[in-house]
Amino acid sequence: MLNRCAYLDAPAPLAFAHRGGAAEGDENTTTAFARAIGLGYRYVETDVHATADGVPVIFHDPTLARVTGTAGRIADLSWADLTSVRVGGAAVVPRLDEVLDAWPQVRFNIDVKADGGVAPTVATLTRVGAADRVLLASFSDARLARLRALTEGRVATSLGMRAVARLRLASLHGRPLRLPPSVVAAQVPPRYGRVPVVDRRFVDYCHRLGLQVHVWTIDDADQMHDLLDRGVDGIMTDHVGVLRDVYRSRGHWTA
């Protein structure tokens, strides 16, 4: 039976708006989140960095350049510095606590992108009482270990890259694998380079461990159907309208 926790309190398969629906060009903004939630999304994937003065903010890249066209590293700027950053006149770097407070009914999948964001993120989750409605993720196994330690295993987590590799090998060879108790999902791409990850064997193995399988970042309708046919429990997409239509066509859309 799949691990059921407060974060996973909706019928699978789950639909995740990746960065709020990055295909529209305003990723990780309150506008993007509001648009996805308005479409009926209950799960939103997002990213966190911390400012120089320890404020966790919603942003994917370590620098402002790609999204805003301006120079500067998030870790070197204060929150006051970021409040003046605008694109088209609109603020583009929200604080984590603002987003959590704005949508208390939404589950947030939070990728902590740098070591400096670990403690500020955990402190914010504790202060706003959001521990039951977030999942903490990272590519870094060491960063995830710190997140689990600081939250004392009380917040849902996924797996880092090394742990995913071990999980995939274990699924191929049928070997037992012990994971931290807070791990409720394997969040993976369909393949790493030429190496496939998400086949039926992998999905079945994860299910036997009590894990859900969430796949990122899928924007093609045919691939979405294929993954759902393999039994995955969630899909992350930049194209929120496409995924909604696929789920509707299969009777999965419960918003």
N, C-alpha and C positions, 0 to 999 in steps of 0.2 A: 504494500500500500504506500502511496506517495506520502511524503512528509507533509502534514498539514500544519501550518502555523498561521498566525494572524496575517502575515504578509500575503500568503497564498489563499486568501479567503474568497476567491472568485472561481467559478467553474473554468477548468482548462478546456481548450487552449487559451492562454492569456494573449492579449494584444498590447504591445509596448510601442509607444510613440518615441522613437529614438531621437534624443535631443529635442523632444517636443514635436518632431516632424521636420527634419533638417532640409527636406527637399524644397521647402518654401523660401529658404535663404535667410531665415531669421532664427537660427538654431539657438536653443538654450535661453530663450527670452521669455518673459511673461506673456508676450503676444503669442509666441509659438505654443506655449503650454495651454493658454486659454483656447486657442483654436482646436488643438487636439482634444482637450477635455470637452469642448463644445460639440465635437463629433461623437462623443461617447466614450472616449478612452478613459479607463480607470487606472492604467499603468503608464507611467512616464519614465523613460530612461534619461539620465542627465549626468553631468560631470561637475566635480568640485575641485577648486584650487583655494588656497588661503592667501590673503593679502599679507603685506609686510607687518601689519598690525594685528594679524591673527583672525581676520574675518573670513569665514568660508563663503565663497562666491560661486555662482553657477557659470562655468566657462570650460570649454574643452581644452583649448591650446594653452601652453605655458605663457605665450605672448599674445598681445592684442592684434598683431599685424594682419593675419588672414581675415579675421572677422570685421575689424574696425578700420583697417588701413592706417593705424597709428602705431608708433613704436612703444615698447614697454613690456616688461615681464610682470605678470600678476604678482609674483612673490616679492618684487621690488617696489610695488606701489601700495599706498595706503587705501583704505576704503574711501576716504575723502577724494583721493585722486580719481578713483574709478567712477564716482558719481558724476563727474564731468564728461565722461566718455559717451558720445552720442553717435548714432548712425541714422541719418534721415531725421534728426531731431529727437529721436527716441533713445532712452537709456537702454543699454544692451547688456549690462552686467548686474543681474539681480543678486541679492544675498540669499543664502540657503534658507535662513529662518523666514524671510519674507515669502518665499515660495511655499514652504511647508505650512505656514500660517494661512496663506491664501486659499489653499485647496486641501482642507483637512480630510476630505473623503477620498483623496487620490493616493495611490501607492507609488512611491518614488524609488527607482533603481539608481543608486548613486555610485558612480565610478569615481573613487578618490584618486586623482591623477598624480599627486606628488606627496612625498613624505610629510611636508610641512602642513598638509591639509588634514592629517589623521586626527590629531588631538582637537583642533578647532571643530571639525565635523562632529566628533563624538560629543563634545561639550554642547554643541547646538542641539543635537538630537535629544540630549538629556534635558536641556532647558525648556524646549518646546514640547516635550513629551511625545516625540514622534517615533520612538524605538520600534513600535509594533507595525508601523506602516512604511518602513524602508527596508531595502536590501542593500548591503554594502558590498561593492565590487571593486576589483583592481586587477590589472595585469600582473602586479607584483605580489608574489606569495608572501614576501617579508612584510609588505605593507598590510596585507590582509591579516597576517598573524598579529600585528600590532593593533589593528582594529578589533579583532576578536578579544585580545587581552584587555583592552580599555573598556569594552562593552561587557566583559565577563561572559561572553557567549550568549548574551540575551538579545542580540540583534541578528537577523537573518543575514547570511553571507553566501557568496558564490565562491568560485575557485580561481586562483591565479594560473598563469600559463604552465608552470611546472606541474602543478597538481592536475591540470587538465590532461597533460601528456601522460601522467601516471594513470589517470582514469581511463584514457583511451587504450593504453597498453593492457591494463587489467581487463578491459572489456573484450579485447581480442583473444586473450589467453584464459579467460574465465577465472582469474585470480581474485582472492579476497582483497579488499582495500578498506582501510580505516580512514575516516575523515572526521574533522572536527564536528561536534554536535550542531553547531550553528549553520553548517552548510546545508542549504535546502534546494539548491539548483546548480546544475552545470550550465553556464552561459557561454556558448561557443559559436564560432563560425562554422559553416557547413564543411569547410576544409581549411587546412593550413597549407598554402601553396598547392602542391599536387597531392598532398596527403589528405584523403577524406577523413572526416571526423564523425559526421552525423549519418550513420547507417542504422538499420533496424537493430543490429546487435548492440550498438552503443546505447541506443534509446532503451532497449529492454534491460540492459545491464544497469543503467542509471536508475530505472524504475525499481529494480530489485533492491538497490541500495536506499530507496526512499527519496530519490532526487528527481526533481523536474528537470527537463531539458528545454532551455530557451536558446534560440538561434538568432544570431545577428550577422550583418545587417541586411535584410532581405527586402528587395524592392520590386521584384518581378513576380507577377501573379502565378505563373506556372510553377516557379520554384516554391512559392508559398504552398500551393496545393501539394506538391511532391513531399515537402517536409511534413505537412499535416498527415499525409498518407503514411508516413513513417512513424507517426505517433508522437511527434514533439508536443511539448506542453505550452510553448509560447514562441512568438516571433516578434523580433524588433525590426522596425522599418522606419525609413525616412519618409516614405510615401504613405501617409496615414490613410488617405482615401482609398488607395489600392488594397491595403490590408483589410480595411473595414469591408470593402465589397467582397473580398474573398471569404471572409468569415461569414458575412451575411448569406452568401451563396451556399454555404455548408451548414447553416443553422447554428453557427457559433457565436454570433454577435448578440451579446446580452445587455448591452448598454441601454 
